[in-house]
Amino acid sequence: MRDLCISCGKETSYGKDVHIDMRYGYIEGAGQLCINCYRGNHISPDIKVSKKLIADTPNDMELGRIIREKYHEERG
């Protein structure tokens, strides 16, 4: 089974067994992006995350959820 893009939902080229250090387009704390979203074709390249938010949210899955919510709020 392959990971789905956290932005557009399409299947990526990486299986769940591929370590994140060996992936292109993986955002720690958020998840995997497909090549198009990572290159900026579907996602804004200037999503900003404060150091305070990262420090205050030690759980990576929770941090990813918060970032995705903020992203979707900005997109409307």
C-alpha positions as CSV (number, residue, x, y, z in Angstrom):
1,M,0.0,0.0,0.0
2,R,1.3,3.5,-0.9
3,D,1.0,6.7,1.1
4,L,-1.5,9.3,0.0
5,C,-0.6,12.9,-0.5
6,I,-1.6,15.0,2.5
7,S,-2.6,17.9,0.2
8,C,-4.4,16.4,-2.8
9,G,-5.1,12.9,-1.6
10,K,-3.6,11.2,-4.6
11,E,-1.4,8.1,-4.2
12,T,2.3,8.8,-3.9
13,S,5.2,6.7,-5.2
14,Y,6.2,5.7,-1.7
15,G,5.0,2.6,0.1
16,K,4.5,2.8,3.9
17,D,7.7,0.6,4.3
18,V,10.0,3.3,2.8
19,H,11.8,5.2,5.6
20,I,11.2,9.0,5.6
21,D,14.9,9.7,5.1
22,M,14.7,8.0,1.7
23,R,11.6,10.0,0.5
24,Y,11.3,13.2,-1.6
25,G,8.5,15.5,-0.4
26,Y,8.0,14.1,3.1
27,I,7.2,16.8,5.7
28,E,8.0,15.7,9.2
29,G,5.0,16.2,11.4
30,A,2.6,16.5,8.5
31,G,3.2,13.6,6.1
32,Q,3.9,12.7,2.5
33,L,3.3,15.0,-0.5
34,C,3.0,13.8,-4.1
35,I,5.6,15.2,-6.5
36,N,3.2,17.8,-7.9
37,C,2.2,19.2,-4.5
38,Y,5.8,19.2,-3.2
39,R,6.9,21.2,-6.3
40,G,4.3,23.7,-5.6
41,N,1.8,22.8,-8.3
42,H,-1.0,22.2,-5.7
43,I,0.3,23.6,-2.4
44,S,1.6,26.9,-1.4
45,P,5.4,26.7,-0.8
46,D,5.3,29.4,1.9
47,I,3.3,27.7,4.6
48,K,4.7,29.1,7.8
49,V,4.7,27.2,11.1
50,S,5.8,29.0,14.3
51,K,8.5,27.6,16.5
52,K,6.1,28.0,19.4
53,L,3.5,25.8,17.7
54,I,6.1,23.1,17.1
55,A,7.4,23.3,20.7
56,D,3.9,23.3,22.2
57,T,2.7,20.3,20.0
58,P,5.2,17.4,20.6
59,N,2.9,14.8,19.0
60,D,3.7,14.7,15.2
61,M,0.2,13.6,14.2
62,E,-1.4,16.3,16.2
63,L,1.0,18.9,14.7
64,G,0.2,17.7,11.2
65,R,-3.5,18.0,11.9
66,I,-3.1,21.6,13.1
67,I,-1.0,22.5,10.1
68,R,-3.5,21.0,7.7
69,E,-6.4,22.8,9.4
70,K,-4.5,26.1,9.1
71,Y,-3.7,25.4,5.4
72,H,-7.3,24.7,4.6
73,E,-8.5,27.8,6.5
74,E,-6.1,30.0,4.4
75,R,-7.3,28.4,1.1
76,G,-10.9,29.0,2.0
